[in-house]
């Protein structure tokens, strides 16, 4: 049951990370959930409770920006 809650909270954190990041994000919901889970794992190592949730959202914003920057350029035509 703990893993199901972790996935649900990870999805919420990932969605908040996408919400707080300006611009378009070239990723689907599975990538959003994965980013949220990774962000919550990192935040759980740093702290606990509500502070971990807030830290997780901040980390998710950073991860969304990194994924959007490096992963979003694939398949796009070259710009001149």
C-alpha positions in Angstrom: 0.0 0.0 0.0 2.9 2.3 0.7 4.1 2.1 -3.0 0.6 3.1 -4.2 0.7 6.2 -2.1 4.2 6.9 -3.2 3.1 6.8 -6.9 0.0 9.0 -6.2 2.1 11.6 -4.3 4.8 11.4 -7.0 2.1 12.1 -9.7 0.9 15.1 -7.7 4.5 16.4 -7.2 5.3 15.9 -10.9 2.1 17.7 -11.9 2.9 20.6 -9.6 6.5 20.7 -11.1 5.0 21.0 -14.6 2.5 23.6 -13.4 5.2 25.8 -11.9 7.6 25.5 -14.8 6.8 28.1 -17.5 6.5 27.1 -21.1 5.7 23.9 -22.9 6.8 20.5 -21.5 7.4 17.8 -24.1 6.5 14.8 -21.9 3.6 12.6 -21.1 2.0 11.6 -17.9 4.3 8.6 -17.3 7.3 10.8 -17.5 5.6 13.3 -15.2 4.9 10.5 -12.6 8.5 9.3 -13.0 9.9 12.8 -12.3 7.6 13.2 -9.3 8.7 9.8 -7.9 12.4 10.7 -8.4 11.9 14.1 -6.8 10.1 12.6 -3.8 12.9 10.0 -3.3 15.5 12.8 -3.3 13.4 14.9 -1.0 12.8 12.0 1.4 16.5 11.6 1.7 16.9 15.3 2.5 14.0 15.7 4.9 10.6 14.4 6.0 7.0 15.4 6.3 5.6 18.5 4.6 9.0 19.9 4.1 9.9 16.9 2.0 6.8 17.6 -0.1 7.8 21.2 -0.7 11.4 20.2 -1.5 10.0 17.5 -3.8 8.0 20.1 -5.8 11.1 22.3 -6.1 13.2 19.4 -7.3 10.4 18.4 -9.7 10.5 21.9 -11.2 14.2 21.6 -11.7 13.9 18.1 -13.2 11.1 19.2 -15.6 13.3 22.0 -16.8 16.2 19.6 -17.3 14.1 17.0 -19.1 12.5 19.6 -21.3 15.8 21.1 -22.2 17.7 17.8 -23.0 14.9 15.4 -24.0 12.6 17.8 -25.8 15.0 18.6 -28.7 14.9 15.1 -30.2 13.1 14.8 -33.5 12.8 18.5 -34.1 14.2 19.9 -37.3 17.5 21.7 -37.3 17.2 25.5 -37.0 19.3 27.7 -39.2 
